[in-house]
Amino acid sequence: MLDQQLKNRAIHRAKIIRGQFDGLIKAIEKETYCPELLTQSLSIQRSLKSLDAFVLENHLRTHVKHQMKNKIGNEKAIKELIAIYTLSNK
């Protein structure tokens, strides 16, 4: 279950990232100066982090909120969040 406003924001952000990535591919093909490529790549990474924040917010507001209402779901929610946190810090 996705919050529709967050879903729309996430889709919009993903389309922007797709455009940024297409631009990076073209820049690589044109052999653009390396610092410019790195700047584009870092911009894409920041955009992906923004998308991650939208998805995480949705998960917390919908699924985790629902899971925390019962003991079995409570433990599942905790494990999922620890796994996400661990992955994000690698």
C-alpha positions in Angstrom: 0.0 0.0 0.0 1.6 3.3 -1.1 0.6 6.7 0.0 -0.4 8.3 -3.3 1.3 11.6 -2.7 4.6 9.9 -1.8 4.1 7.5 -4.7 3.8 10.5 -7.1 6.8 12.2 -5.6 8.8 9.0 -5.9 7.8 8.4 -9.5 8.7 12.0 -10.4 12.1 11.7 -8.6 12.8 8.3 -10.4 12.1 10.0 -13.8 14.5 12.8 -13.0 17.1 10.2 -12.1 16.5 8.4 -15.3 17.1 11.6 -17.2 20.3 12.3 -15.2 21.6 8.8 -15.9 20.9 9.1 -19.6 22.8 12.4 -19.6 25.7 10.7 -17.8 25.8 7.9 -20.4 25.9 10.5 -23.2 28.6 12.4 -21.5 30.7 9.3 -21.1 30.2 8.4 -24.8 31.4 11.9 -25.7 34.4 11.5 -23.4 33.5 14.5 -21.3 36.2 15.7 -18.9 36.4 13.4 -15.8 35.5 15.9 -13.1 32.3 16.8 -15.0 31.4 13.0 -15.1 32.1 12.7 -11.4 29.9 15.7 -10.7 27.0 14.2 -12.7 27.5 10.8 -11.0 27.5 12.4 -7.5 24.3 14.3 -8.4 22.7 11.0 -9.4 23.7 9.5 -6.1 22.2 12.4 -4.2 19.0 12.0 -6.2 18.9 8.3 -5.4 19.3 9.1 -1.7 16.3 11.4 -2.0 14.3 8.6 -3.6 15.3 6.3 -0.8 14.0 8.7 1.7 10.6 8.9 -0.1 10.4 5.1 -0.1 11.5 4.7 3.5 9.0 7.3 4.6 6.2 5.4 2.8 7.3 2.2 4.4 7.3 3.7 7.9 4.0 5.5 7.5 2.2 2.4 6.1 3.7 -1.0 6.5 5.7 -0.5 9.7 2.8 1.4 11.3 0.6 -1.6 10.6 3.2 -4.2 11.6 3.8 -2.6 15.0 0.2 -3.2 16.0 0.9 -6.9 16.6 3.8 -8.8 18.2 4.7 -10.9 15.1 4.7 -7.9 12.8 6.6 -5.9 15.4 9.6 -8.2 15.2 9.4 -8.4 11.4 9.4 -4.6 11.2 12.4 -4.3 13.5 14.4 -6.8 11.4 13.5 -5.1 8.2 14.6 -1.7 9.5 17.9 -3.1 10.8 18.6 -4.8 7.5 17.9 -1.5 5.6 20.1 0.5 8.1 22.9 -2.1 7.7 22.7 -2.0 3.9 22.7 1.8 3.9 25.9 1.9 5.9 28.0 -0.3 3.8 
